[in-house]
């Protein structure tokens, strides 16, 4: 199992702002695997502390931010899956561009209102 990287932690902290009861979950999360899909990346989580209680939350969460990286013209979107109160996975998706799943330097840009 792997540690969460800085970007994953940053996005999970955004989740906690909306769902404060999930804050205690962050320290118990480890990455079970990261899988590149060719146009995205799926980061699957595992809990190292099975004592963490299940909240009554089922949601797909995104702050509608764009993650800009040098390799992609339009950047990445993401969604965090919460099922039965447990953070299951984080999925990054390109806007129909091929991508190797490597971030390098990145910048999180808030969605602009039109």
N, C-alpha and C positions, 0 to 999 in steps of 0.2 A: 504494500500500500504506500501511496505517496502523500506528501504534504500538499496542501492547497497552495497555489501560487498567488502572487500579489493581485493579479487581475481577478481571479476567482474569489478571493477574500473581499475585494472591493465591491464586486457585484452582489455577493451574499450580504454584505453590510447594508446595501441599498434595500435588499429584501427585508432585513430586520427592521428598517425604518417603517415599513408598512405593516409588518407582522412582528411586533416586539416580543411576543411569546416564543419566537424561534431563536432568540439571541443565545440562549443556553445550548442550542444545537451546534453552533459553529465550532466550538472547541472540541466537540466529539466527532466531527466529520473528517474523514480521510478520503482520498481519491482511490477508488478501487481500480479504475482504468480510464484512460483517455483514448478515444477511437476517432481517427480521421475518417471522414466519409467522402472526401474528394471535393466537396463544396461546403463542408462544415466540420465541426468537432463536437463529439459528445463526451462529456466528463461525468462519469458515474460515481456517486458517493456511497460510502459505507460508514456506519456508525461504529466507533470503537467502544462506546459506552451504551450498552443495550438498555440501561436504566432510563434513558431519556424518554419522557412521556410522549404519547401521541396527542397532538393537538387536534381540534376539529377543523382542520384547514385542508382544503383541496383546491389547488390553484396552479395556473401557469402564470408566472410573474415576469414582467419586464418593465423597466423604467422608460422604455422606448428611446433608449440612448443608442448611439451609433459608436462602434469601436473602430477607430481608424488605424490601419496599419499600412506600411509602405507597399506591401505586396498586392494590395487590393484597391481598385479604383473607387469602389463605393463602400468599402468597410464591411463590418459585421453587425448583425443583430444577434440577440440572445434571448433565451427564455429559461427560467428556472422552474422545474417541476416539483410541486409539493403534493404528495399523496398521503392521505390519512395523517397529516401533520408531520410527515418526515420529508426532508429534502432529498429527493431521489437523484436528480441529475441536472446538469447545466448544458444547454445545447447552443452552440454558436453556429450561425448560418451566414454564408455569403449571399450576395444578391446575384446568384447565378454565375459566379466566377469559380474557376478551379482554384483550390487552396490546399496547401500541404499540412495545415493545422499548426504551423509555427507562427508565433506572434511577433517576436522581435520587439521593437519599440512600438508602443501603442498610445492612443489618446482617446479618452472617452468624451464624446460630444453629446450634449443634451439635445433632444429633438427641439427644433425650432418651430414655434407656432406660425401658421400661415395666415 
